[in-house]
Amino acid sequence: MRVLMVGTKKIRGAGGMATHTEELIAHLRKLGVEVEHCLTSPSREYDIVRDRLIRLYTRTLGLSLKLLKDSKKFNIVHIQASGPLGGFLPAIVGALWKKLLGFRLVVTFHYSDTENFVKKHKKLMSFVLDNTDLLIVVSHLQKKVISSEVGGEGKIVVVPNGYNPEKFTPVDKREAREKLGLPEDSKILVNVGNLLPQKGQEFLIEAVDVVVNEVGRRDVLCVIIGKGSLYEKLAGLVREKGLEGHVRLTGWVSFEDLNLYLHAADLFVLSSLHEGNPTVMFEAMGCGLPFVGTGVGGVPEIITSGDYGLIAKPADARDLAEKILMALEKGWDAEKIRDYARRFTWENVARRTCEFYRYVERFGDTDRATN
């Protein structure tokens, strides 16, 4: 089977869709699928203006030229799409050329704020759904939102994100803390995500303020890993709350250091206001870390038991603080968490995706997909 995978490339600071695309390609190839990667983003970082121009070209004219020239060489064209509208352009372009050329098209839609996106761009989502053979989403919530707004439930299937256990080498907690210069006797929380409003790190800092300054848990250290436009604002909030000894903003870190931070931590904390199905959640659990986070997107579909984590209300610092405190007192079974996480490997995601490829090859554009 030959697949043209249309999607972003994972570069420094890239988000979850880039990880999904990279890992899916690698594991499809391990299964014997011949995959060609057609980029919809720059292959490296440029200045903002040049970056935007390259993205616009690759998502529209560049993708159109590729489909016109080569789409018939592939059994499946698989487009990875997100939002807002710029991230959805490849799906629109792909659906248009699928309608004209008749190739087999699969689209995966990742966007975290699916509900608002679909309501705002209902006609465009309907056009893509009408002109694709199968729409893959990463949570049942996404499927429910899309099908309730534009129909087509039978063409929408759910394949959650995953993680690659081979990339997360076990490290002794004491050794990891020593290498990172973290205090041995602290309770360490780790948050990973771009520093953007939808990631909710402002509420996480407010929650740490409650834990440290109101409740008096002075042994807590929260490490926030990521870069983004809110860095200075968040750093200012840390200073304002007097939390310099309890919150660290690391900026971007290497993958090797990320592995160390996850093995050095006691809890992984997600403070997002919107999510699809965050890959870092699976990575953290794959390292045996209990999860404390907001019940957004597909998160409640994965954290289905108190054995794996606790769910807080989004944009509610006090509820998040309460869940952090509960988690710090709870006895967690790290091996049970790791065993559960192994259900969500990229190998399993690739196998499931292959099943849908074979379905599309056999039936094409029908409404008989099952999940």
N, C-alpha and C positions, 0 to 999 in steps of 0.2 A: 504494500500500500504506500502511495505517495501523498504527502500532505504538505500544503503550503500554509505555514503558520504565520499569521500577520499579527505583529505585536511589538511591544517596546523591548528595549535591551536593558539589562540590569547594569546600571552604572552607579557610582557613589551617590547615596541619598535617594535612590529610586524607591518607589513604593511597592506594595504587595503584588500588583498586576505584573510588574517586571519579573519578580521572583517566580510567580506562577508560570509565566511564559517560559522562562529559562529552564525551570525544573521540569515542566511538562515536556518540553522538547527533548531534554536529556533522557527522560525515562521512556518516552515513546520510542526513541532510537534504540534503547536497550531491549525493547520488545520487538525490534525488527522493522519498525515503521521508518520509512525514508522521509525525513522532514527537512524542508527548506524554510529558513527564517527570513521573512520579509519585514524589515524594520519600519515602524511608524514613529520613530523618534531618533534624535541624533545618537550616534554611536559613542560620543563622548560629550563632555560639558563644554558649551560655548558661552558667549555673552547672551543676555536675555533676548535681544532683538534677533540675532542670528539663530538662536535656538528655536524661537517661535516660528520663524520663516521656514526652517528645515522641517519642523513638525507639520506645518500646514501643507508643505509640498508633499512630504512622504505619505500623509494621510489622505490626500486627494489626488493630485495629478500623478504622483509617483506610484501610488497603489493602482490607479486606473490603468496606467501603462503596463504595469506588471500583469494585471488580470487580463488585459486585452492580448498580451503577448503569450502568456504561459498558463492561464487557468486550465485549459484543456489537458495539460500535461499531468494534472494532479487528480487523484480520486476525490479528495476533499480540500476545500479552502476553509481554513479555520481562523476566524478573526477574533482577537482579544480586544474588547472595547470597554471603556469606562465612561466617566463623565468628568466635568460638565460637558457641554455640547462639543467642545474640541476633541475630547477623548472618545466621543461617540461617532465622530466623522468617519472612521474606517468602516464601521458597521453600516452606515448609510450608503457610502460609496460601494461597499461590497454587495449590499442588497440590490442596488441599482444595476450593477453589472451582472449579478446573478439573474435578474429578471430579463436582461437583454441577451446574455450568453448561455444561460442554462446550466452552469456548473453546480456541483453539490456544495452547499454553504452551511457551515456551522458557525454560530457567534456565541462567545462567552461574554456575559455582561457582569462587570465587577463593582460598579459604582456603589458607594456606601449609602448615599442619600437617595435611594431608589424612588421612594414615594414622591418626593418633591420633583425629581427629574421627570418621572413618567407623567405627572400631572401637568408639568410645564411643557413637555415635548411629546404629548400623547400621540399626535399624528405621525411624528417621526418614528416613535417606538412601534406604532402600528404598522408603518411601512416596512420597517426592518423585520418585524415578526411575520408579516405576510409573505415576505420575499426571502426568507431563510428556511432551510430544511429543519433546523433544530436550534433552539436558543437554550444555552446552558447558563444557569445562574448558580451562585455559591451558597444560597440559603433558601429554605422554604418560605421565609418571609418575603424575599424578593419575588419568588414565583407567585405568591398570593397577591402581592401588590400589582404586579404586571398583569396577571390574568384578570383581576377584578376591574382594572382600568381599560384594558384593550382586548381582553379575551385571549384565545389561542392557548388555553391551558394545556392541551394535549401536545403542543409543540415545545413546551418549556420543561426542562429537566434540571434536577439539582445535583451538582457535584461539588461538595465542600472543598476548600483549600486543604493543603497538607504541609508536611515538612519532610526534610531529608535527614533521617537519623545518622547517616554516615558522616554528615558535616558537623555534628555536635559530639565532640570527643569528651567522654567523661573526665572530669577533673575534681580532685578532692576539694571540698569547700575551703578548708584552711589554706591550701596551696593557691587556690584561685584568688582569695582575698590578699594573700601576701604579694602575689604578682601585680595586683591592681592597686596596692596600697590602701586597702580597705580595712577598717578596724575589725579585729577578730571577734570582739564581744558585742557587736551591734546586731540589731535586727534589720536586715537590709531588704528594701523593696526596690524592684527594678521596673521601670517603664520604658518602652521602646516605641518611638514613633516620631514622624516629622512634627516640628513645633508649629502647629497650625491650629486655628480655632476649633476645628472639628475633632481634634484629638483630646481636648479637654484637660490639658496639663495644668491650667489655671485652677481647676477644681481639685486636682490632685494635690497641688501645693496648699490650697486651703484646707484639704483634709489632713495633711501632715501637720498643719498648724494646730488643728483640733487635737490630734493625737499627741503632739509634743507639748504644746503650751497650755492646753485646757485639761487634758487627761493626765499629762505628766509622764508620758512614755519617752524619757530622754535618751533611750537606747536605740531609737529608730533613725535610720539613714535611708533616704529615698534617692535613688540614682535615676535621673531622667536622661535617656540616650536618644539623641537625634538633633537635627539642625532644622532651621526654618525661620520664618519671618517674625515669630513671637519670642525669639531668644532674649532680646533685651528686656521686653516686657516681663517675661517670666523671671529673669534674673533680678529685676527691680522688685518684683513681688516677694521673692525670697529675702531680699534685704529688708523690705518693709516689715515682714513678719518676724525678722530676727532669726531666720532659719538657716543661716550660712553653714552651721555645723550639722544640719540635718537634711539638707537638699543639695544635691550636686547636679549641675547641668554639664554633661560631658561633651556636648556637640556630637559630631559623627565619630564613630569608632570603627576600627577594623573588624572583620568577621572573627578573627582570632580573639580579640578582646571581648566581643559580644558573647562568644562562647564562655569566656571566663566569667563575665558578669552574671550570666544565667546560672552558672554553677556556684557562684559566690553568694547568690541571693537566698533569702528565705521565702519571699513571695514575689510573684509577678503581678503587677497592677496595671490594668487597662482603664483609662479614664475617658474614653471616647464618647462623643455625642452622637456620632454616626459610624457605622462600620458595615462592611460586607460580611466577610468571614476572615478575620485577621490571621495571616500566616504566623505572626509572631506568637499568637496564642498557642498554636500547635507546637512551635519550637520550644516555648517555655515548658509546656507539659511534657514534651519529649525529653527534657532535662530533669524531669521529676518535680518541677516547681508547681505548687498549688497556685491557682488562678483566682485573683480578686478583680472584678471588673464590672462595668456597666452592662445592663441587659439590652444591648443594641444589636441590630442586624441579626446575624446568625449565631451570635454568642450564646444565647439561651438554648439553642439547638445542640450545642456541643457540651456546655456545662450543665448537664442534666442531673447531676448528683452532687450532694455536698461532699462526696469523697474526692472530687476534683477541684472544687472551688466554690466561691460565693459570689452572688450577683447583687449589685447595688443599682440604685436609680441613677440614670444619667443626669448630669448637671446638678447633683445634690452632694455637696462636699461633706455634709454631716453623715449622710447615709454611707458614703464611701468610707469615711473615717470609722464608722461603726463596724463595717465589714472587715476593714483592715485589722482593727482591734480583735474582733472575733477570730480572724484567721491566725493572728499571732499567738493566740491561746490554744488553738486547736492542734491536736496531734495528727499529722498528715502521713500517709503511707506513700512515700515517693515512688516505690516500685509499682504500686497499683496505678498511680498517675501515669507513669511511663508506659505500662502495659496498655492502658486505655488510649494513649496518644498514638500507639503503633497502628491503630486502625486507620489513622489519617496520614499515611505516608504518600509521597508523590508517586511511588510505584503503584499504589492502589488507585490513585487519581488517574494515572495513565491507563491502567487496565480498564477502568470504568469508561474513560473517554474512548478507548478503542472499541468498546462494545457499542457505543453510540455511533462511531464512524461506520461500523459494519451495518448498523440499523439504517443509517442514512443511505449508504450504498445500495441497500436492498429495496427500501421503500421510497426514498426521495422525499419530496415535499408532501407529507401527509400530516394528519393530526392524530397519529396513533402511537406517539411516543409514550413510553412508560417510565416511571422512575422508582 
